[in-house]
Amino acid sequence: MSSRASRRFQRFLRSWSLALLASGIAGAQPLTFACEDKLDFPHVMGDGQALVLDKPGASVEFIRLLGEELGLQITIKRLPWKRALELELKEGTIDGLFPVSYKKEREAFGVLPWKGGKADETRSMFLSSYFFYKLKSSPLAWDGKALKNLQGPIGAPRGYSIAGDLRQMGYEVQESDDVRKDMKRLSLGWLAALAGLEPAQDFLLETNPELGKDIVKVQPAISTKHYYLMLSHSFVDKHPELAQRIWDKCRELRERELPRLLKRYAAK
């Protein structure tokens, strides 16, 4: 056998072995991936424990496609964010959590694709940006580095990375489990600003006009982050090759399928 043929055969054996591994895991023990139990437009739609039947969210559809193409039996459940990340993923009672941005302290809870000593952005699921939101009448301004005329605390979703980022910048942050209530608190002047992910916050403003009519987005973005499928330490320890294959598939689906999935949610 020539060296080229030998290499092809070895690649075939590796692919075949991984396929058997994947199908074996799927047949013996379904995988459980979790997402948040709150609306995260367009990635996770609706609130509560049940997934929306018709259009559950672009990231939910992304994960379902991942399972289909890898031959994995994946169950998706919805959980409160902090519980999902800091308890269930850490303890290995769920195998994965999505979508998750990178923060150093989250390395204790789960594993992201890694390359060159940092999270591998090429194998993320998508990019998203955080923005400040304020009342139209507020003098608050943001130059991309510091807030000016800030007169009160900033609201942020509980457990999200932006809360820690803002505290590191020296700002007072009040975390909450209900962004709609935070919009009401902002409208009443109890908060000086909100920090939110652009697609989800914009969707809430558009679909809650009684609250959103006096709220505007502040340019530029606070930060833009990659969001990943985070796997549990126990899963990666038991199935390191399959974990890499899952993240490789994330890269493939992001390039091939994500634009189509997002388009389904463009007409809100």
N, C-alpha and C positions, 0 to 999 in steps of 0.2 A: 504494500500500500504506500502511495506517495505521501510526502509530508503534508501536502495540502489536503489530500483526501483524509488523512489521519486527523487533521485539525477539524475538518467538517464533521467527521464521525464523533469526535469528542464533544463538539458543540451540540450535536444531536443527542448524545447520551445525557449531557447536562440538562438540556431542555426537557427531555423525556423524563428524567428523574424528578425535575421540579414539577412537572405536570402530575406525575404520580403522587408526589408529596402533597400538592395542592388538593387533588381529588381525594386523597386519603384523609387529610385533615377535614375537608368539607363533609365527607361521608361519616366520619367518626364523631366529630364534634363541631356543630355549627359555630361560626365566629360571630361575636357580638360587637358591633361598632355603635357608638353613641353620638348623638348631636344634642344641641341645647333644646330645652322645652319652651323657648321663646322665639318669636318671629325674628329671623335674620334674613331679610329680603336681599337678594333673590335666592339665597343659598338654602335656607330652611324656612318653609312657609307655615303660618299658623302658630297658635299657642297650644300648650298642653302636651299630654303624653302620647297622643295618637298622631301619626303622620297624616298629612293631607292626602287624600286618595288620588285626585286627578293630577295636580301639579304640586308635588311635595317640596320642591325646591331644587335648584340646579345642582347643589352639592349632594343632596340625597340621590338624585338620578345618577350623578357621577359615580358614587359609591356602588350603586346597584349595577352599573355597567362594568365597573371594576370586578365585581364578583362574578358576573356572567362570563367575562372574557378570560378570567383566570380559573374558572370552574370551582369557585368557592361559594359555599352556602353562608351568606351573611345576613344576620338579623340586625336591623337598625332600631334602636330604642332611643327615647328622648328623656333627658335627665336635667335637673338643675345644673348649671355650668360648674360651679365650684365643687359640688358633690361628684360630678362626673370626672373632673380633672384631678382633684386633690385626694379623692377617696377611691372611687371605683377603678379608675385607670391605674392609679398607684398600686392598689391591692391586686390588680389583675382580674377583677370580677367582670370587666369588659376588656376586649382585646384591642380596641382602638377608639379614638375620639377625633371628631372632625367638626369644623375646621379649626385649627390651632395655630397661632402665631408663635414664633420663637421668643422665649425669654430664658435667661440663664437658670433661674430658679425652677423652671418647669422641667429641667432635665431630671429632677428627682421623681417626677410623676410619670414620665414616659419617654419614648425615643422618637426622634425625627430622622429622616435621611441625612446622612453626614458625609461631607467630602472636604478635604483640605482643612480640617480643624474647625469647620463651621457647618451650619445647616445648609444642605444642598438646595439652593433656590430653584434649580432646574427641575427638581422633583416635587415642587409644591403643587397645590391644587389650583391656586389663583392668587391674584394680588388685590388688595383693597386698601382704601385710605381712610384715616380718621380726620374729622374736621370739628372745629368749634361751631356751636350754634348759639345765637343770642337773640334778644328782642331787637326789633328794628329801631326802637328808641334808645337803645343802650349805646354809650360812648366807647364800649370795649373795642379794642383793635388788636390785631395779631400780625406781626411782621415776619413770622416764620421761625422766630427765635424766642420772643418774649411777648407776653400780654401787656397791654397798656390800658389803664382806666378800669382795671378789674376791681369790682366792688362786691365781693362775696365769694362763696364756694362754687366749685365746678361740679356738676353732676356727671356721673359715669356709670356704665353698667357694672354690676358687681362681679368681681373676679376677672374682668377683662384687663389685658395688658396695659391699656392706656391709663388706667387709674394709677398704677405704679409709676409709669413714665412721667405723669404730671406731678406726682408727689416728689419724684427725684428733681424736678424743675423748681420745687419749692412752693407749689400751689396747694391750697386746701381742697380736698376732693371728698365728696359725699357719694358713696356707692349705693346703688339701688337695684332691686330686682324688677322694676317696672318703669320702662322708659316713658310710657304714656303719662304716668304720675309725675315723672321728672319734667315733662313738657308743661304740665299744669303748674308745677312749682316754679318753673322758669317764668311762665306768664304772670304769676303772682309776685314775682320779684324775690322769691325765697332762694333762688339760685342765680348766679351771675351769668352762667353759661352752661351749656351741655357739651360733652365730648362724645361723639358717636361715629360709628362706621357709616360712610356716605350712603351706600345703597339703601341700607335698612332705615336710617334716620330720615332720608329724603322720602322714602315710601310712607313712613308714619306721618310725616308732615302733610303729604298729599292726601292721605286717607283719613286724616283727622283735622279737617279744615278749621273747626272751631278752636282748636289748640294751635294749629300751625300758621294761622293767618298773620300773626304778629312776630313769627320767628324766622330768622334768616341764617343762612350759612356764611361763615366767615372764611375768606380766602387768605393765604394759601392753606393747603393741607397741613395738619399737625405732623403726620407721618404716613408713610406708605409701607405696608408690610406684606410679606408672603404668608400664605395660610396653607397648612399641611394636614395630612392624615397622620396623627400621632399614634404609635403603637405602644402597647404596654411593655414594660421591661420583661415580664414573664413570657410573653409571646415571642419577643425577639430572641430571648435566650434559648427558647425551645426550637424556634424555627427561623434561624438567621438568614438562610438562603431565600425562603419564601418571603420574609420581610423585605429583602432587597427587591425581589420580583414585584411585590405589591407597589413599592415606591417607584420602580421603573414604569409600571403600568400607569401610575399617576401622571408621570411626565408625558407618556404617550397620549393619554386621554385629554390632558390639558391642551395639547397641541391639536388633536384631531377632533375632539367632541365638545370641549367647553364652549367655543363660540356658538355652536348650534344650541346647546342647552341654555345658555344665557339669553339667546334670542327668543326662546319660548316664554320668557318672563319679561321681555321688553315692553310688551303691551300690558300694563298692569291693570 
